[in-house]
Amino acid sequence: MDISIISIMTIINILFAGIVVFFERKEIGATWAWLMVLIFIPVLGFFIYIFLGRSLKQKNFFKLSANERAYLKHAAEDQALAIHQMGPLLNKHSDLVKMNLKSSNALVTMDNEVMIFHDGNEKFDSLFTDIQHAKKEINIQYFIIKRDSLGKRLRDALTKKAQEGVKVRLLYDEIGSRQITRSFFKELIAKGGEVEAFFPSPIRLVNFRINNRNHRKLCIIDGEIAYIGGFNVGNEYLGLSKRLGYWRDTHLRIIGGAVDHIQGRFILDWNKATKHHKENLEQFMFRPEKHTGACAVQIIASGPNSRTEHLKNMYLKLMTTAKKSIYIQTPYFVPDSSFMDACKIALLSGVDLRIMIPNKSDHLFVRWATLSSVGQLLPYGAKILLYENGFLHAKTIIVDEEVASAGTTNVDTRSFRLNFEVNALLYDEKVAKQLQDLFIQDSEVCTELTSEKYAARPLLIKMIEAVARLLSPIL
């Protein structure tokens, strides 16, 4: 009897492994990692894959109307033909602009004002001030909202505005915000606010989309002001965590045409999450207003529904344009071979590549995979900086002090392939210089990981890193 059960489970395992290989069409590294899980953890591996490994359908995932798809396509085509009229910096990076237009309809807006926040207290003080002054509408979305004093402060501020007659929509990720339920927002809903969870669990704590989370953090107020970046909602993001200490992140406040595209991104996510009234995307995005800013911006989104990895491709293309420098800040550095090759090519070409990661980690296994990845770049001349002043959560890249990106995307497979993410790509020397100055300022509280230090790590850590590297495609 036992032999029969084992035989049956072996056959099921083999069949399921075949499905993974031949039908899911995953990236090769991820395929091998999942085959290892299925072979070495029979039966349990099957259930792990059900929860963590399944792919999403791609075709019209966000259900744009035919008119909306046609508008975006034609607008992107028109802009691609007119890049030479958009100024010298955009013309210089026309290949990057065109790639983003063609792959994800990421339209360029030229009239933006950008404010950079790197401290949680300053970011949330500004956000709450803007919420307080809202007159018509607040659309807000976070991966994590915690049931602590900051989470309650946000809920109460939104409740007050809903009571005043302001339209409030709040979207949170159910797994990221697992501390809360809809009951947490009971009064906000009672006052007319709308609250939805992205990919909600059919049964509490049982979620078949646990591996595909909405990692975006957006807030759009009255269609005039938008926030985008790395800060979630919780006391730790104010630097109040005893374990992690000070929280260093990057968030942007934008006024200008890019706000419409950030708002459009929110509405697509909202329509996917809600079972009730669906919003018309056109009324949020396609407005003729002009603003007085001078920063050119593309809002680029990607997710497991995307046919190509828009954000990873943006990073790769941006890195290939570098002539002098590439500065990267990320809490996790676990990229695939294409990204690693781009780093090596830049270094071999004489580009100054600096990667800043936290020395204190919130995910130990991912830290080992991160150290394994950056260790491979040390022989090529990469400067690896370990942030010591608390926890580094910023997600930025600055190239040649003239183009930069900031948003929600980490440099890892999860962000590039599994999560729903969004970044602002900024074509502006002034803004890029501000972000690079912050990087240099952060470098003063970093220690450098040298080849000698890396080679001297204990044998046990080397072994753990090797295992982490093998599993990195599914971390």
C-alpha positions in Angstrom: 0.0 0.0 0.0 2.8 2.4 1.0 4.7 1.6 -2.2 1.6 2.2 -4.3 1.0 5.6 -2.7 4.7 6.5 -3.2 4.5 5.4 -6.9 1.3 7.5 -7.5 2.9 10.6 -5.9 6.0 10.1 -7.9 4.0 9.9 -11.1 2.0 13.1 -10.1 5.3 14.8 -9.3 6.7 13.9 -12.7 3.5 15.1 -14.5 3.4 18.3 -12.6 7.1 18.9 -13.3 6.3 18.4 -17.0 3.6 21.0 -16.8 6.0 23.5 -15.3 8.6 22.9 -18.0 6.4 22.7 -21.1 3.3 24.8 -20.4 4.2 27.6 -18.0 7.1 28.9 -20.1 8.9 30.4 -17.2 12.4 31.9 -17.4 14.9 29.1 -17.4 16.4 29.9 -14.0 12.9 29.9 -12.4 12.0 26.7 -14.1 15.1 24.9 -12.7 14.5 26.3 -9.2 10.9 25.1 -9.3 11.9 21.7 -10.6 14.3 21.4 -7.6 11.4 22.2 -5.2 9.1 19.6 -6.9 11.7 16.9 -7.0 13.2 17.4 -3.5 10.0 18.3 -1.7 7.4 15.9 -3.2 3.8 16.5 -2.5 4.5 19.6 -0.4 6.3 21.1 -3.4 3.1 20.7 -5.4 1.1 22.9 -2.9 4.0 25.4 -2.7 3.8 25.8 -6.4 0.0 26.2 -6.4 0.4 29.1 -4.0 3.7 30.6 -5.2 4.4 29.5 -8.8 1.4 29.9 -11.1 1.6 32.5 -13.9 -1.1 35.1 -14.6 -3.1 35.5 -17.7 -1.7 38.3 -19.8 -4.3 39.3 -22.3 -6.1 42.5 -21.4 -5.6 41.8 -17.7 -6.7 45.3 -16.6 -9.6 45.3 -19.1 -9.0 48.5 -20.9 -11.7 49.4 -23.4 -11.0 49.4 -27.1 -11.1 53.2 -27.1 -8.6 53.4 -24.2 -6.2 50.9 -25.8 -6.4 52.7 -29.1 -5.8 56.1 -27.5 -2.7 55.0 -25.6 -1.3 53.2 -28.7 -1.8 56.2 -31.0 -0.5 58.7 -28.4 2.6 56.6 -27.9 3.2 56.3 -31.7 2.8 60.1 -32.1 5.3 60.8 -29.3 7.8 58.4 -30.7 7.8 60.4 -34.0 8.1 63.8 -32.1 11.0 63.0 -29.7 13.4 65.3 -31.6 11.1 68.2 -30.7 11.2 67.5 -26.9 14.6 69.0 -26.2 18.3 67.9 -26.2 18.1 65.5 -23.2 15.2 63.5 -24.4 16.6 63.5 -27.9 19.9 62.2 -26.5 18.0 59.4 -24.8 15.5 58.9 -27.6 16.1 55.1 -27.8 15.1 54.8 -24.1 12.1 57.0 -24.5 10.9 55.0 -27.6 11.4 51.6 -25.9 9.2 52.7 -23.0 6.6 54.1 -25.4 6.5 50.9 -27.5 6.6 48.4 -24.7 4.3 49.9 -22.2 2.7 53.1 -23.7 4.6 55.1 -21.1 3.8 58.6 -22.4 6.2 61.5 -21.7 5.0 64.6 -19.9 7.3 67.6 -20.0 5.8 70.0 -17.4 6.4 68.4 -14.0 7.7 69.7 -10.7 9.3 67.1 -8.5 10.0 67.2 -4.8 12.2 64.4 -3.3 11.6 63.0 0.2 14.1 60.7 1.9 12.8 60.9 5.5 9.5 59.3 6.5 8.4 62.0 8.9 8.9 64.7 6.2 7.1 62.6 3.6 4.1 61.9 5.7 3.9 65.4 7.1 3.6 66.6 3.5 1.1 63.9 2.5 -1.2 64.6 5.5 -1.1 68.4 4.7 -2.1 67.7 1.1 -4.8 65.3 2.3 -6.1 68.0 4.6 -6.4 70.4 1.7 -8.1 68.0 -0.7 -11.3 69.5 -2.2 -12.6 66.8 -4.5 -10.9 63.4 -4.5 -8.2 61.3 -2.9 -7.0 58.0 -4.5 -4.6 56.2 -2.3 -2.8 52.8 -2.6 -0.2 51.1 -0.4 1.3 47.7 -0.4 1.5 47.8 3.4 -0.8 49.6 5.8 -0.2 48.6 9.4 -2.6 48.7 12.4 -0.4 51.1 14.4 -0.5 54.8 15.1 0.5 55.9 11.6 -2.0 53.5 10.0 -4.7 54.9 12.3 -3.7 58.4 11.5 -4.1 57.8 7.8 -7.4 56.1 8.2 -8.8 58.9 10.4 -7.5 61.6 8.1 -9.3 59.9 5.1 -12.4 59.4 7.2 -12.5 63.1 8.0 -12.3 64.0 4.3 -14.9 61.5 3.3 -17.2 63.1 5.9 -16.6 66.5 4.3 -17.8 65.1 1.0 -14.4 64.4 -0.6 -14.4 61.2 -2.8 -12.0 58.7 -1.1 -10.8 55.5 -2.7 -8.3 53.3 -0.7 -6.6 50.3 -2.2 -4.3 48.0 -0.1 -2.6 44.7 -0.8 -4.1 42.0 1.3 -0.9 40.0 1.9 1.2 43.1 2.4 -1.4 44.6 4.8 -2.2 41.3 6.5 -2.5 43.0 9.9 -5.7 44.7 8.8 -9.2 43.8 7.5 -12.1 45.9 6.1 -13.3 46.3 9.7 -10.3 48.5 10.3 -11.9 51.0 7.9 -15.4 50.6 9.2 -15.9 54.3 9.9 -14.3 55.4 6.7 -16.7 53.2 4.7 -19.6 54.4 6.8 -18.8 58.0 5.9 -18.8 57.2 2.1 -15.2 56.2 1.6 -14.5 53.2 -0.7 -12.0 50.5 0.4 -10.8 47.5 -1.6 -8.1 44.8 -1.2 -6.0 43.7 -4.2 -6.1 39.9 -4.8 -8.1 39.3 -1.6 -8.1 35.9 0.0 -11.2 33.7 -0.6 -10.6 32.3 3.0 -8.7 34.3 5.6 -4.9 33.5 5.4 -5.5 31.3 2.3 -4.5 33.2 -0.8 -3.7 31.6 -4.1 -2.1 34.7 -5.4 0.3 35.2 -2.5 3.2 35.3 -5.0 1.8 38.1 -7.1 1.4 41.1 -4.9 0.6 44.8 -5.7 3.7 46.5 -4.4 2.8 50.0 -5.6 2.6 53.0 -3.3 0.6 55.8 -4.8 -1.5 58.8 -3.7 -3.2 61.2 -6.0 -5.0 64.2 -4.6 -7.6 66.2 -6.6 -5.9 65.0 -9.8 -3.2 67.7 -9.1 -0.7 66.2 -6.8 0.8 62.7 -6.8 3.1 60.7 -4.5 5.1 57.7 -5.7 8.0 55.8 -4.1 9.1 53.3 -1.5 7.5 54.3 1.8 4.6 52.2 3.1 2.3 53.1 6.0 3.6 52.0 9.4 5.6 53.3 12.4 8.8 51.5 11.2 8.8 53.8 8.1 9.1 56.7 10.6 12.2 55.1 12.0 10.5 53.8 15.1 11.5 50.1 14.7 13.9 49.0 17.4 15.2 46.2 15.2 15.7 48.2 12.0 16.3 51.7 13.4 16.2 54.7 11.0 14.4 54.1 7.8 16.0 55.6 4.7 13.7 55.6 1.7 13.0 57.7 -1.4 9.5 59.1 -2.3 8.5 61.7 -4.9 5.8 64.4 -4.8 4.9 65.4 -8.4 2.8 68.2 -9.8 2.3 68.2 -13.5 1.2 66.1 -16.4 2.6 62.9 -14.9 -0.1 63.0 -12.2 -2.7 62.0 -14.8 -0.6 58.9 -15.7 -0.1 58.0 -12.0 -3.8 58.4 -11.5 -4.5 56.2 -14.5 -2.3 53.5 -13.0 -4.3 53.7 -9.8 -7.6 53.5 -11.6 -6.5 50.3 -13.5 -5.6 48.7 -10.3 -8.8 49.9 -8.6 -11.0 48.6 -11.4 -9.2 45.2 -11.1 -9.9 45.0 -7.4 -13.4 46.3 -7.1 -16.6 44.3 -7.7 -18.7 47.5 -7.7 -18.6 50.6 -9.8 -15.8 50.6 -12.4 -14.2 53.9 -13.2 -13.8 55.3 -16.7 -10.0 55.6 -17.3 -10.4 58.3 -19.9 -11.7 60.9 -17.5 -8.7 60.5 -15.3 -5.9 60.4 -17.9 -6.6 62.3 -21.0 -6.7 65.9 -19.9 -5.3 68.9 -21.7 -4.1 71.0 -18.7 -0.5 72.3 -18.9 1.7 73.1 -15.9 4.8 75.2 -15.3 7.3 72.5 -14.3 10.3 71.6 -16.4 11.0 67.9 -15.5 10.2 65.3 -18.2 8.7 62.1 -16.8 7.6 58.7 -18.0 5.5 56.6 -15.6 6.4 53.0 -16.2 4.5 50.1 -14.7 5.0 46.4 -14.9 3.7 43.2 -13.4 3.3 39.4 -13.8 0.6 40.2 -16.4 3.1 42.0 -18.7 4.4 40.3 -21.8 7.8 41.7 -21.2 9.5 42.9 -18.0 9.1 46.6 -18.7 10.8 47.9 -15.6 13.8 45.6 -15.9 14.2 46.5 -19.6 14.0 50.2 -18.6 16.9 49.6 -16.1 18.9 47.7 -18.7 18.5 50.2 -21.4 19.2 53.1 -19.1 22.4 51.4 -17.9 23.6 50.9 -21.5 23.5 54.6 -22.0 25.9 55.3 -19.2 29.2 57.0 -20.1 30.4 58.0 -16.6 28.4 56.6 -13.7 25.6 54.4 -12.5 24.5 54.8 -8.9 22.0 52.2 -7.6 20.3 52.1 -4.2 18.2 49.0 -3.4 17.3 47.0 -0.3 17.6 43.7 -2.3 20.0 43.0 -5.2 19.1 39.6 -6.6 18.9 40.2 -10.4 18.9 37.7 -13.2 21.9 37.0 -15.5 20.9 39.7 -18.0 21.1 42.4 -15.3 24.4 41.1 -14.0 25.8 41.1 -17.5 24.7 44.7 -18.0 26.6 45.6 -14.8 29.7 43.8 -15.9 29.6 45.4 -19.4 29.3 48.8 -17.8 32.3 48.1 -15.5 34.4 46.8 -18.3 33.6 49.9 -20.3 35.0 52.1 -17.5 31.7 53.2 -16.0 31.7 54.0 -12.3 29.2 51.5 -10.9 28.2 51.9 -7.2 25.6 49.8 -5.5 24.3 50.7 -2.1 22.5 48.0 0.0 21.6 47.8 3.7 24.0 46.1 6.0 21.0 45.4 8.2 18.4 43.2 6.5 14.7 42.6 7.1 14.9 39.3 5.1 17.9 37.3 6.1 17.8 34.7 3.2 17.4 37.5 0.6 20.4 39.2 2.2 22.5 36.1 1.6 21.4 36.1 -2.0 22.1 39.8 -2.3 25.7 39.3 -1.0 26.2 36.5 -3.4 25.1 38.7 -6.3 27.2 41.8 -5.4 30.2 39.6 -4.7 30.2 38.5 -8.3 30.7 42.2 -9.3 33.6 43.0 -7.0 36.3 41.4 -9.4 35.0 43.7 -12.1 35.5 46.9 -10.0 32.1 47.6 -8.7 32.0 49.7 -5.5 29.6 48.0 -3.0 28.5 50.2 -0.1 26.8 48.8 3.0 24.4 51.3 4.6 24.9 51.4 8.3 22.5 54.1 9.5 19.5 51.9 10.0 17.7 50.3 7.1 18.0 51.3 3.4 14.8 50.8 1.5 15.3 53.3 -1.4 14.8 52.1 -4.9 16.7 54.5 -7.2 19.1 54.5 -10.1 21.0 57.6 -11.4 22.9 57.6 -14.6 25.5 60.2 -15.6 23.8 62.8 -13.4 21.1 63.4 -16.0 18.5 60.6 -15.9 17.2 58.9 -12.8 14.4 56.5 -11.8 12.6 56.2 -8.4 9.6 54.2 -7.4 8.7 50.9 -5.9 10.9 48.5 -7.9 13.7 46.5 -6.2 16.5 45.0 -8.2 15.3 41.4 -7.9 13.3 38.9 -9.8 10.3 39.4 -7.5 10.0 43.1 -8.6 10.9 42.5 -12.2 8.7 39.5 -12.8 6.3 38.7 -9.9 5.0 41.9 -8.3 3.0 44.8 -9.7 5.4 47.7 -9.6 5.6 51.3 -10.9 8.5 53.8 -11.3 8.9 57.4 -12.4 11.7 57.8 -15.0 13.0 61.4 -14.7 14.8 63.2 -17.5 16.1 66.2 -15.7 19.7 67.1 -14.7 18.6 69.1 -11.6 16.5 66.2 -10.2 19.1 63.6 -11.1 21.8 65.7 -9.3 19.6 66.0 -6.2 19.3 62.2 -6.1 23.0 61.7 -6.7 23.8 64.1 -3.9 21.6 62.1 -1.6 23.5 59.0 -2.6 26.8 60.6 -1.9 25.5 61.9 1.5 24.4 58.3 2.3 27.8 57.0 1.4 29.2 58.9 4.4 27.4 56.4 6.7 28.4 53.3 4.7 31.2 50.8 4.9 32.6 49.4 1.7 32.5 45.7 1.0 35.9 45.0 -0.5 37.1 41.9 -2.3 39.2 41.1 0.7 36.3 41.3 3.2 34.1 39.3 0.9 36.7 36.5 0.5 37.2 36.3 4.3 33.5 35.4 5.1 33.1 32.1 6.9 32.6 28.8 5.0 29.1 28.3 6.4 28.0 31.7 5.0 29.5 30.8 1.6 27.5 27.6 1.6 24.3 29.4 2.6 24.9 32.0 -0.2 25.3 29.2 -2.7 21.9 27.8 -1.8 20.3 31.2 -1.8 21.8 31.9 -5.3 20.2 28.7 -6.6 16.8 29.6 -5.2 17.1 33.3 -6.2 14.8 33.1 -9.2 11.9 32.3 -6.9 12.7 34.3 -3.9 
